[in-house]
Amino acid sequence: MRPKRYPYQGKKASTTEIVKAWEKAYSAYRVKGQKKARKG
């Protein structure tokens, strides 16, 4: 996650796409963490 290398640079309407991608990644990360916590 490097802020200098943004694949969406130059696209103002793609901010929603970035948010959606972040939400997907964050939700997946939370699910993985919950599974590990439950097993441990």
N, C-alpha and C positions, 0 to 999 in steps of 0.2 A: 504494500500500500504506500506508494510514493506519490505525494501531491504534485511533484514536478512532471510526472508522466501521466497525464490525463487523456485517455482515449476519446473522451467526449469534448475535448477542447474545441471551441468554435461553434458549438451547438447550444443555443440558449434553451431550446424546447426539450433537450434531453435531460434536464435536471430531474424530471420525474422518473426517468429511466434509471438514473443513478440511485435515487432514493429507493426504488423498487429493488434494485440489485443489492443494495446495502441491507434492506429488510430481509431479503431471502437469505443472504449470507449470515446475518445476525441470528435469524431464527434457526438456521441449520446448526450454527455454533452452539446456541443455547440447548438445542435438543441433544447434541453430542455431550455437552457438559452434564446435563441431567442424567443421561444414561450412565455415564461414568460415575456420577455421584451415587446413583442408586445401587450400582454393582459394588462399589467400594463400601 
